[in-house]
Amino acid sequence: MKTKLLIFVAMVGLSAMVNAQTPVSKPALKSGIQVKGKSLHQPQRAPLQFLNLDDAQKEAIKKSSLEMHKKFQPIRNELGEAEARQRTLMTAEKPDIKAIHKNIERMGELKVEIAKIAANHRLEMRTLLTDEQRMKLDMQKGNMNRGRGGMVGQGLN
């Protein structure tokens, strides 16, 4: 009798543990869960589709975006290293406040450099657009920044 009761309690406990664990992969995709502002279930659409770009504009924007991302990559890599260094500095047994401040300044410089490259890219891209396309972009940009997270790194933003 005691063995049966012990087995029953163990089975109930195991089933409770199994039910408490939430699977992440397939249900997340089926339910359209949001991850960093993007739905895992919805297909991605072209970010500038609403502008009705001609082929020459698409090609120029694609080429310029590729160049921008080539400039971004080493800076982002260095920023990632600086952020990792910051975690190391902050969790040291005896933190060096001067080194921490210097690293913070370096991370700021890298972020400013990225922002400048992005701004130059956006201005360059705007020169490729017609007046009507620029107006559509400006109107759409305001809507995108409210709620969806904008189009960072997607060409024009």
C-alpha positions in Angstrom: 0.0 0.0 0.0 2.8 2.4 0.9 4.6 1.6 -2.3 1.5 2.3 -4.4 1.0 5.6 -2.6 4.6 6.6 -3.1 4.5 5.7 -6.8 1.3 7.7 -7.2 2.8 10.8 -5.4 5.9 10.5 -7.6 3.9 10.3 -10.8 1.7 13.3 -9.8 4.9 15.3 -9.0 6.5 14.4 -12.3 3.5 15.2 -14.3 3.3 18.6 -12.6 6.9 19.3 -13.4 6.5 18.3 -17.0 3.4 20.5 -17.4 5.1 23.5 -15.7 7.9 23.6 -18.4 6.9 25.7 -21.3 8.2 24.7 -24.7 9.8 27.7 -26.5 10.3 26.8 -30.2 7.2 25.6 -32.0 4.4 27.2 -29.9 6.2 30.5 -30.1 6.2 30.4 -33.9 2.5 29.3 -34.1 1.2 32.0 -31.7 3.1 34.9 -33.4 5.0 35.8 -30.3 6.8 39.2 -30.5 10.6 39.1 -30.2 12.2 42.5 -30.0 9.3 44.1 -31.8 9.1 41.5 -34.6 6.6 38.8 -34.9 8.1 35.3 -35.4 5.0 34.2 -37.4 4.7 37.0 -39.9 6.8 37.1 -43.0 9.1 40.1 -43.4 8.2 42.7 -46.1 10.3 45.1 -48.0 10.9 48.1 -45.7 10.6 50.7 -48.4 7.9 49.0 -50.5 5.4 51.8 -49.9 7.7 54.3 -51.8 7.2 52.5 -55.1 11.0 52.9 -55.9 12.1 52.4 -59.5 14.8 49.8 -60.3 17.6 52.4 -60.4 16.6 53.7 -57.0 16.4 50.2 -55.5 19.8 49.4 -56.8 21.4 52.6 -55.5 19.8 52.2 -52.1 20.9 48.5 -52.0 24.5 49.5 -52.9 24.6 52.3 -50.4 23.1 50.2 -47.6 25.7 47.5 -48.2 28.4 50.1 -47.9 26.9 51.5 -44.7 26.7 48.0 -43.2 30.4 47.3 -44.2 31.3 50.5 -42.2 29.1 49.5 -39.3 30.4 46.0 -38.8 33.9 46.7 -37.4 32.5 49.5 -35.2 29.8 47.2 -33.9 32.4 44.5 -33.2 34.5 47.0 -31.3 31.4 48.2 -29.4 30.6 44.6 -28.4 34.1 44.1 -27.1 33.9 47.4 -25.2 30.6 46.3 -23.7 32.1 42.9 -22.6 35.1 44.8 -21.2 32.6 47.0 -19.2 31.0 43.9 -17.7 34.4 42.6 -16.7 35.5 46.0 -15.2 32.2 46.4 -13.3 32.3 42.9 -11.8 36.0 43.0 -10.8 36.8 42.4 -7.1 38.4 45.9 -7.0 36.8 48.0 -9.8 39.0 50.6 -11.4 36.7 53.6 -11.7 39.1 55.4 -14.1 39.1 52.4 -16.5 35.4 52.1 -16.2 34.9 55.8 -17.1 37.4 55.6 -19.9 35.6 52.5 -21.3 32.2 54.3 -21.1 33.6 57.2 -23.1 34.9 54.8 -25.7 31.5 53.1 -26.0 29.9 56.6 -26.4 32.4 57.5 -29.2 31.6 54.3 -31.0 27.9 54.9 -30.8 28.3 58.5 -32.0 30.4 57.2 -34.9 27.6 54.7 -35.8 25.0 57.5 -35.6 27.0 59.7 -37.9 27.4 57.0 -40.5 23.6 56.3 -40.3 22.8 60.0 -40.6 25.0 60.4 -43.7 23.4 57.3 -45.2 19.9 58.6 -44.7 20.7 62.0 -46.2 22.4 60.3 -49.2 19.4 58.1 -49.7 17.0 61.0 -49.5 18.8 62.6 -52.5 17.7 59.5 -54.6 14.0 60.1 -53.9 11.5 62.3 -55.6 9.8 65.0 -53.6 6.7 62.8 -53.3 8.7 59.8 -52.1 10.5 62.0 -49.5 7.1 63.2 -48.3 5.8 59.6 -48.0 8.9 58.6 -46.2 8.7 61.4 -43.7 5.0 60.7 -43.0 5.6 56.9 -42.7 8.7 57.3 -40.5 6.7 59.0 -37.8 4.2 56.2 -37.8 6.9 53.5 -37.7 8.7 55.0 -34.7 5.5 54.8 -32.7 4.9 51.2 -31.7 6.9 49.0 -34.1 10.5 50.1 -33.4 11.2 51.9 -36.7 13.4 50.6 -39.5 16.8 50.8 -37.9 19.5 49.4 -40.2 16.9 48.9 -42.9 18.0 51.6 -45.4 16.3 54.9 -44.8 15.0 55.8 -41.4 
